[in-house]
Amino acid sequence: DSGAHVPALVIGTGYGGSVAALRLAQAGVDVHMIEMGMAWDTPGSDGKIFANTTKPDYRSYWLRTRTKAPLSNFLGFPIDKDVPRYTGILDAEEMGGIIVYQGRGVGGGSLVNGGMAVTPKRQNFAAILPSVDAEEMYSTYYPRANAGLGVGLVDPDWFETVDCYQFARVGRKHAQRSGFPFVFVPDVYDWDYMKQEVAGTVPKSAVDGEILYGNNAGKKSLQKTYIAAARATGRVAISPLHRVTTVSPSAGGGYTVGMEQLDTTGAVVATKTVTADRVFFAAGSVGTSKLLVRLKATGALADLNDEIGKGWGDNGNVMCGRANHMWDPTGKVQASIPCGGIDNWDAGGAFAEVAPLPTGIETYASFYLSITKNPNRAEFTWNAAAGKVDLNWQTAWKQPSIDMAKTIFDKINAKEGTIYRTDLFGTNKIWGDHLTYHPLGGAVLNRATDNYGRLRGYTGLYVIDGALIPGNTSVNPFVTITALAERNIEKIIATDL
Ligand code: FAD
């Protein structure tokens, strides 16, 4: 309610926010989480909470009137279609030279992501965040994050036999024939549930292609892990469809937090103001960066330092497909949950997930999302004339990612006598270089904040999400975001409360 006072307010309900809420509540602190997206706890008229990837509807996109699928074309035909404007689950946020995909709702990115739960190689982590004690991360916080998230691995024997992972076995065969290591990738999907899906004893989710617009079963999103545990403490309240717009110091100490309540068309139906002793920015890399850059530039938090908005990267994401020969079908039915990758990080700067293309028909395509060591970093700045925050990323900055991904796929194509698909991202376009799933940075650890996420310039303000990570994690990011949040909140609880 407007006028309320809370000890701890958390902006956003993704990985960083959920870790903060759980650990603060367990330490006896009452927490209020503010989430701009919906609760995603009520089925629609079809009895399902989430829409299928192949049939996007009003639930699929955040305030768009037309879908904006990451793969825009198929066999020469554009696949996007009109949908009613609604506070749907996936935001395709157009930031100048890049479309940044993000989850919207209680659970943040965990609602829409592939659940791939990868701990980076220790030397890569140490290079990315040198101010963090890697020994502590690998002995304490990565294990804690993996346990809290419910990370598991596909049963390797089952993997060898099921139709729905034929695409991954073909991906492995081609990788290995070209001399690249294929590695199994852990995931938070409930692998026993997937076995039952294949056996036909439970409703299908991953095996029915559910993923990008939510999974109705099987995937352990944060709603089922950290957020469930946080709610069970009895100390955590969550307000969905509330968007934080301002944070500023209160005359009486602490902070005044302004927010807008939205309806499902995105219209503002109320504005509210509360006070909080401590505020945790966990709105995601883009959400946190946009808030902080605006609040610094407009004077609400004028003492934030000049690192605010800097160090943003796309985790080197780039996508591509390969056209296989007719004797290498990848399967009509493909599990939407990837479980393997090609590791050429040390030699070529690329780690490529062997991704599904769950279209329901045989495509003879292999599809990949590569994470690359792209060195380019962008900056968020305040555009006073337009009254918004801009990001100066250029599409051409993906070229290093393409070059690194080619170290894998040019070699595989040469060995297999195959070619790239040119029909997935437009006409005659090989590379999906217009997007990222993995925004990182904008309020980097030990620069914009101290070494534990305390914002420099303001006591009681913290960043605890992907904004802390300087643009790259060498693998899929959410385990690292979670583990870093576990590390930081433990220190904050021990020393600041
Ligand atoms: P988020 O999870 O983005 O949470 C931020 C939350 O804050 C959101 O719910 C947002 O709605 C809310 N918010 C933003 N602004 C405000 C505001 N002003 N007021 C109130 N609330 C606000 N990563 C992996 O590791 N493995 C994968 O397999 C994987 N697959 C992905 C697939 C897709 C399609 C996408 C989009 C992402 C994927 N990711 C994956 C990335 C991963 O989901 C993100 O890195 C992660 O969710 C970021 O966590 P976070 O805590 O920083 O923020």
Boltz pocket constraint, residues with backbone or C-beta under 6 A from the ligand:
constraints:
  - pocket:
      binder: B
      contacts: [[A, 11], [A, 12], [A, 13], [A, 14], [A, 15], [A, 16], [A, 17], [A, 34], [A, 35], [A, 36], [A, 37], [A, 101], [A, 102], [A, 103], [A, 104], [A, 105], [A, 106], [A, 107], [A, 108], [A, 109], [A, 110], [A, 112], [A, 113], [A, 114], [A, 115], [A, 116], [A, 117], [A, 118], [A, 212], [A, 242], [A, 243], [A, 244], [A, 245], [A, 282], [A, 283], [A, 284], [A, 285], [A, 287], [A, 288], [A, 291], [A, 436], [A, 437], [A, 438], [A, 439], [A, 464], [A, 465], [A, 466], [A, 467], [A, 476], [A, 477], [A, 478], [A, 479], [A, 481]]
      max_distance: 6.0
